[in-house]
Amino acid sequence: MSSSLSRLGGAAFLLGLVVLPHLLDSRWQAVAITFLVFAVVALSQDIVLGKAGMFNMGQALFFGMGAYTTAILNSQFGWPIVATIPVAILVPALFGIILSAPIVHLRGDYLLVVTIGFNIVFVQVLQNDLGGLTGGPNGIFGLDSLALFGVTLGSQVAVYYFAFVVLLVTLGIMANLERSKAGRALHYLKQDPIAAESIGINTRVYRIFAFGLGAGIAGLAGTVFATQYSAVSPEGFEFLQSILFFSIVLVGGSSIPGIFLGVFVMFILPEIFREFSTWRYFVFGFAMVFTMILRPRGIWPARFGRIPAFLVRPHRDG
């Protein structure tokens, strides 16, 4: 019954997202698009932090890498936005694997500091206009609108549905990950790395896998972000953005419903109180503090697996 209610609730939520843009004005449509984009990045962060238990504070790096890949290929080389998507996934994924390979043995705050450093270096590279491609502090402007089969989809509603499709793809990946051998291995790795190694799990390989998969999904979200604003600039991918994604997973509780609730608390709530100027951060700060005091494991803690039925059913002899 509980599982059926969960599926019904999930379907109702997704149906609500389908009709949502038609109920909003242009300002809140833009907020809704950013909500979907941030949810995708937070889900990618959850793979590393929530599933594998690694303290990664540099997810904005891969988010920005995907956005800049799309922007550079479109503005400098004339690629259509759709054609940039595979590259915007592959480049961050490869960098995630390359950057994580020498650091996955680090634990806790040591890994945290290193990933912060990577994020800072990335922003400095963008600001210094590496190879004359990144546009320096001003970034890259004037990207083309999304086009599919020769039809230009430049409206905010079209971009919203682009973000929604990306979210559906991400949710599909997350659902398959939870049911897969890799998902079980990441769960055991998070709970006890030594015990995981003792049962034959290659912890190094699965840590690198988590970084690569999370980076690729974040890069895909970056393409949507670049399409939404038709521009990219370094300040959109600074260390503070990584803190936001890190906090979303902690506040939400590392479950899919929790991630959505975390994005609401960490992003939508301050937007609701935007009219109160600086007071909105006062409300937001108290909301986050009370959430962590009342729900230290997050608003909606993740649960992994169930006890097999044959272990809990009464055994009948004969």
Steps between C-alpha positions, in 0.01 A plus 500: 500500500779739594681432173178557301437829680858609429462426128164677493646802677795509263274482195281779638808716564632450148155572355496821702836595349360441151222759542692736730647745242153581366394615847793739554604842374833550323695571819383184675548297182868596517508399868334167412763429232779570749324273751512213249865571410607519865308179574699320229832633634398410856415145386845479340652621827299235684677225303833612644397625844182308581564168324878466523549707818779720358520863609509671162468880520579570135193392303459850354826431313338225290177697469699792360710276279187372325361853462826636358542204267161574347569876489843465337388245239196712413658847498848419369435203271134544403375169639123479561412475871366145460825384338701627797315283752708178464825699527367698798440167676822330391747781581395544867475120542858454374626783718312350794683172447839667446471738796362241739748221422784643716276624786234234565715346772459820705239503776261756645628855527817424299291412194279802573796739487640352179167524314460859619845570354402347165190721488701815574759411233222443246348844561844663473557325167170637371574853620842498335346411162688177436596476132278798422196271520330571834441876464678591823302657788218600263441146379332406172179663379261470209462122479253362250155386608424131529395354164360156427435360151541849357245654737633771735383456857591835649216555746537454874237226494706307241813532715295386801398180321860448389600518868211269589615235250853522643352450848307193383817352350686567826223341708516195274875473556455536877227234511711255300804577716312410819402161357838423346811324622683835490236661722531222760877528489484878559264444795735248661794730428327785681407287801841340553782517241711236678213253516418576136856414397486181704210369290678574174380850410768705325441820697737712291327411173153570641608834649636609162183369335288715735703811419483437126125430494421797723718729288334389175149567635608839636645584156165419339331740744759760398378482139146581615633786715690650204192463279275667756706819520661487152819584688752371754733683737745389771300624801226248426734211589691629800566312821181641658295310242673178605406577861138535388496158330681340795246651741202389290604136536559533875176688566297277269625172641656334194176363353327611182202659683748647748705658220192679366411619850860609551495706179176660619648592840837614365386676181124555468446616859742794467332590167158509666632754750697700239270802548632527855850561362766403758238362740446207264841361595407540865192283445697257284775464762254423777315253278824312434604502868161375621493235230835355606409515871162332457610263219875437542494225236325732255139581421443168322778253589596241241420136558690231318341168421275273702552175687427210264158345564639151561696629800195640675233246406435227756673183389276194472650157528372233269 
